[in-house]
Amino acid sequence: MKRIDIDILNTFQQDAALLTAGTKDHFNTMTIGWGGLGTLWNKPVATVYVRPSRYTYEFMENEDYFTVSFYDRTYRSDLAVLGTVSGRDGDKVAQTSLTPEFLDNSVTFKQARLTLVCRKLYRQDMDLAAMPEDVQRRAYADGDVHTAYIGEVVDVIEK
Ligand SMILES: Cc1cc2nc3c(=O)[nH]c(=O)nc-3n(C[C@H](O)[C@H](O)[C@H](O)COP(=O)(O)O)c2cc1C
């Protein structure tokens, strides 16, 4: 696996990323602030957390691949749009300066400085009862509990 230079403890939370799944004709993307990179079953993996209310959730459930892509701060306002507007309500990518880039099994954007192409390995609905009580109250009062997806990082595209 290619070496990547990423400040993993800060990048998701501070810079955000895009999670994208689907095909050329039918894909969706959304901003994510939570995620991880690591190792599972001897494979390099990326983990993301998606609430079932997100349109992206349907794509994550149905597709075998997803991408996690990272951007320079120049694209902050684009990530803000993709993190507040739902793809259910129209072509939100058209409201940004980003251009989709179609890969064999997935989609990213030309402006990404780093894209991790992931093959879905595992999914699990997170268990509210297993979380600290303050987290239950703060993050899940509406019952929209994240599903965790772990993907094997099968390709790394750096610009
Ligand atoms: C900075 C930021 C980080 C976010 N992180 C997540 C996340 O990790 N998981 C999640 O389910 N939603 C997250 N969201 C919310 C979704 O991006 C947002 O609800 C989006 O509009 C969903 O789009 P969709 O309905 O097209 O999937 C985040 C939003 C922002 C602005």
The ligand as an SDF file (V2000), in Angstrom:
LIG
                    3D

 31 33  0  0  0  0  0  0  0  0999 V2000
  -18.3710   19.3150    8.8290 C   0  0  0  0  0  0  0  0  0  0  0  0
  -19.4840   18.3010    8.6870 C   0  0  0  0  0  0  0  0  0  0  0  0
  -19.2580   16.9880    9.0500 C   0  0  0  0  0  0  0  0  0  0  0  0
  -20.2760   16.0060    8.9320 C   0  0  0  0  0  0  0  0  0  0  0  0
  -20.0190   14.7020    9.3040 N   0  0  0  0  0  0  0  0  0  0  0  0
  -20.9680   13.7590    9.1570 C   0  0  0  0  0  0  0  0  0  0  0  0
  -20.6800   12.3900    9.4770 C   0  0  0  0  0  0  0  0  0  0  0  0
  -19.5540   12.0050    9.8260 O   0  0  0  0  0  0  0  0  0  0  0  0
  -21.7050   11.4920    9.3760 N   0  0  0  0  0  0  0  0  0  0  0  0
  -22.9710   11.8620    8.9820 C   0  0  0  0  0  0  0  0  0  0  0  0
  -23.8750   10.9900    8.8910 O   0  0  0  0  0  0  0  0  0  0  0  0
  -23.2520   13.1500    8.6330 N   0  0  0  0  0  0  0  0  0  0  0  0
  -22.2780   14.0900    8.6960 C   0  0  0  0  0  0  0  0  0  0  0  0
  -22.5430   15.3960    8.3310 N   0  0  0  0  0  0  0  0  0  0  0  0
  -23.8820   15.7700    7.8420 C   0  0  0  0  0  0  0  0  0  0  0  0
  -24.0860   15.4460    6.3520 C   0  0  0  0  0  0  0  0  0  0  0  0
  -22.9550   15.8080    5.5750 O   0  0  0  0  0  0  0  0  0  0  0  0
  -25.3230   16.2250    5.8470 C   0  0  0  0  0  0  0  0  0  0  0  0
  -26.4640   15.8420    6.5810 O   0  0  0  0  0  0  0  0  0  0  0  0
  -25.5400   16.0940    4.3660 C   0  0  0  0  0  0  0  0  0  0  0  0
  -26.4080   17.1250    3.9490 O   0  0  0  0  0  0  0  0  0  0  0  0
  -26.1220   14.7440    3.9710 C   0  0  0  0  0  0  0  0  0  0  0  0
  -26.3000   14.7310    2.5950 O   0  0  0  0  0  0  0  0  0  0  0  0
  -27.1290   13.6210    1.8170 P   0  0  0  0  0  0  0  0  0  0  0  0
  -28.5520   13.6110    2.3780 O   0  0  0  0  0  0  0  0  0  0  0  0
  -27.0440   14.0500    0.3980 O   0  0  0  0  0  0  0  0  0  0  0  0
  -26.4410   12.3120    2.0780 O   0  0  0  0  0  0  0  0  0  0  0  0
  -21.5480   16.3730    8.4420 C   0  0  0  0  0  0  0  0  0  0  0  0
  -21.7780   17.7150    8.0440 C   0  0  0  0  0  0  0  0  0  0  0  0
  -20.7550   18.6580    8.1460 C   0  0  0  0  0  0  0  0  0  0  0  0
  -21.0130   20.0820    7.6940 C   0  0  0  0  0  0  0  0  0  0  0  0
  1  2  1  0
  2  3  1  0
  2 30  2  0
  3  4  2  0
  4  5  1  0
  4 28  1  0
  5  6  2  0
  6  7  1  0
  6 13  1  0
  7  8  2  0
  7  9  1  0
  9 10  1  0
 10 11  2  0
 10 12  1  0
 12 13  2  0
 13 14  1  0
 14 15  1  0
 14 28  1  0
 15 16  1  0
 16 17  1  0
 16 18  1  0
 18 19  1  0
 18 20  1  0
 20 21  1  0
 20 22  1  0
 22 23  1  0
 23 24  1  0
 24 25  2  0
 24 26  1  0
 24 27  1  0
 28 29  2  0
 29 30  1  0
 30 31  1  0
M  END
$$$$
